[in-house]
Amino acid sequence: MFDSLDTVVRLMRSTATRSGLSTTVHVIKKLYQTKRTPTEALRQIMPFQFDSILPRWNDTAIAGSYSF
């Protein structure tokens, strides 16, 4: 297990591919409200597609042509 956020960030920043691509890591420390459900208006303009194996964990918002 990782012992701290600093350890994870350090390990992620040291990651690179064989061809030399490297990672960029930014830690967002903002707290986000959880368990919010999208409004019906948002569901109409941006439908969600849920993963077939882990639908409660993985979803994709399907962006289309819409305006707010």
C-alpha positions in Angstrom: 0.0 0.0 0.0 1.0 3.6 -0.4 1.9 5.4 2.7 1.1 8.9 1.6 -0.1 11.1 -1.2 3.4 12.4 -1.7 4.6 8.8 -2.3 1.9 8.2 -5.0 2.7 11.6 -6.7 6.5 10.9 -6.7 5.9 7.4 -8.2 3.5 8.7 -10.8 5.9 11.5 -11.8 8.8 9.0 -12.3 6.8 6.9 -14.7 7.8 6.9 -18.4 7.4 4.7 -21.4 10.2 3.0 -23.3 9.9 5.6 -26.0 10.4 8.4 -23.5 6.9 9.6 -22.9 6.5 10.9 -19.3 3.6 11.7 -17.0 2.3 15.0 -15.6 0.7 14.9 -12.2 -1.5 17.6 -10.7 -3.2 16.9 -7.3 -6.6 18.6 -7.0 -7.3 19.2 -3.3 -10.8 20.5 -3.8 -13.6 18.6 -2.1 -16.4 17.5 -4.3 -19.9 16.7 -3.3 -20.7 13.0 -3.8 -23.8 11.0 -4.6 -25.3 13.8 -6.7 -27.7 12.7 -9.4 -28.0 14.5 -12.7 -31.1 16.5 -13.5 -33.5 15.3 -16.1 -32.4 18.2 -18.4 -28.8 17.1 -18.1 -29.7 13.5 -18.8 -31.5 14.6 -22.0 -28.5 16.5 -23.4 -25.7 14.3 -22.1 -26.8 10.7 -21.7 -24.6 8.3 -19.6 -23.5 4.9 -20.7 -22.7 2.5 -17.8 -20.0 -0.1 -18.0 -21.3 -3.7 -18.5 -19.0 -5.2 -15.9 -18.9 -2.5 -13.1 -21.8 -0.2 -13.8 -21.7 1.4 -10.4 -18.0 2.3 -10.7 -17.6 3.2 -14.4 -19.7 5.4 -16.6 -19.2 7.6 -19.6 -20.9 10.9 -20.3 -21.8 11.0 -24.0 -21.3 14.6 -25.0 -23.2 15.7 -28.0 -24.0 19.1 -29.6 -25.7 21.0 -26.9 -25.6 24.5 -25.3 -26.3 25.6 -21.8 
